[in-house]
């Protein structure tokens, strides 16, 4: 037994509910928290957990992700053995094959996995924000001598139906697995983080591949099949911050969580660093007219306005007499004089014109777009 | 690029002693997130120079830890790149730039390289010098030496041909000269000399006073714009610090702040490095607070330079003057009781 763990990071998702934020980049590449991209979280978790072989499966708009991850240097994954391997779909002798589902993405990279020769395979999502020690999870899997271990989280009952819901006995053995049930019988949600004993996973991937009706998905196909055959399926109770950033609102919320010292998501913890590529920019400058409260600001910014409860990415310029609250301002954006933003998400390099205000906003979060600016201009002309 | 670089990082400056107890002048922190050597290394890289010899003297650990194999400057090359060439200063240490005794210890660096010209420079003068332009002017002038100057101030940066440098390294004892700087200052015959007039940002860091002034000068927009050019970025060793956190109730005016800090108190007209903690009720004015230092609650600091990992206990009052800022050495810990 070689005990080797290989992580397979699913990073092909589009994230269509994030609207224009993911028109040109995959969801895992979405900027987050003033300096990060979402995929920094699972990648840093791997590094911090001592996992040094990571496959990143990409499909939708992969260019930013590929160039961002590169050799994996920021995460110490530029290794002679193992390290990070980008795994986009590829052509085979019998044709081109897109990744039809989460399971087929892994199935199509069986050759890669075999060359790594792992004992265990960790399946991760590239679009979740959380800090987790995968070593503890894998140890748990070993202790229970499980075939598959599913990491689960207690969620509020009313939200349970959005997730794969898991019913367990007193020994955390999984009794039932319901993918997005209408009437959930439990509030233990699957986090989409699985450890498989590789031999078993291979067996089930190969079996699933020949079933035409299968959607080739872990939650819908692989896990139910394993359940049915009585394979040993164990739930691992995760405690801590975890967020699936699926919508503009949840993306905004996750950013705001960073400003809440009690949210459980602390980026200032030097014992569990989140690694990211570090652009070479001068320190931030807070001007005489600037006022920053309850916010996070990255390097290269010049702040001359009022900023409250906001996340400011690198190279943002905020001019005088501006008021920004509960907003996320992405890298290279400029907020011109007199603009007022509340609960706004400003995309990278966006220019918010002088005196701009969001028209007709109640309490909702507004993702700024050219249309939004047009709307404001038109109203000014009337 | 037909230019080979010598960064003389062996120069000691007595006036900077408080900041160089455990490091060379070249690794003194500057401008919030940099070390002095970052500026010259970045200028070299931005000018297209990719063969760089750094000639430091002891204590080396801090500098070595900072520049490593030169990755941050893209100088970790299979061919050429960064050469770390420590000098023993068996002559007792010469404080002029490009000391032949030191360079001679690494004669091979010069004889083995193929570049026909050498730039000899230092790390205590911060500039945005374009060495490529300087080389072009040097070649055009036909002189043996070109020295960079700005408004009558010597920037202690010289270009000469490699053959001439090698010849000097073999004959300097007979010629009774000690360094490249020495030859230029003496206008030693039979050589010819040319000046390169530079117009951009510069600061000579050779005393606490000049260090303090140059640092606070960066709070002026025009100075920052001269030093931090978008097309000539300053590279430094990367740290994975999160963005800086401004807690409710903080008050910050005219401050240059690096990442990873937490600001709860009042900071005005100051420079704050990476990973600094300014606690509630603390008042920091006209100060330089370096990496990983902590200013506890209700401190009152003015004209203070706190080196790395300094701990300033609750309620400490320290007021220096613009002419004589108080320096707290690396790792120092100050409490109210100490000051009584």
Interface residues (C-beta under 8 A of the other chain):
Chain A: X33 X34 X35 X74 X267 X268 X273 X274 X275 X276 X278 X280 X281 X282 X283 X284 X285 X286 X287 X288 X290 X291 X292 X293 X294 X295 X296 X297 X298 X299 X307 X311 X312
Chain B: X31 X32 X33 X72 X219 X224 X227 X228 X233 X234 X235 X236 X238 X239 X240 X242 X243 X244 X245 X246 X247 X248 X249 X250 X251 X252 X253 X254 X255 X256 X257 X258 X259 X260 X262 X271 X272
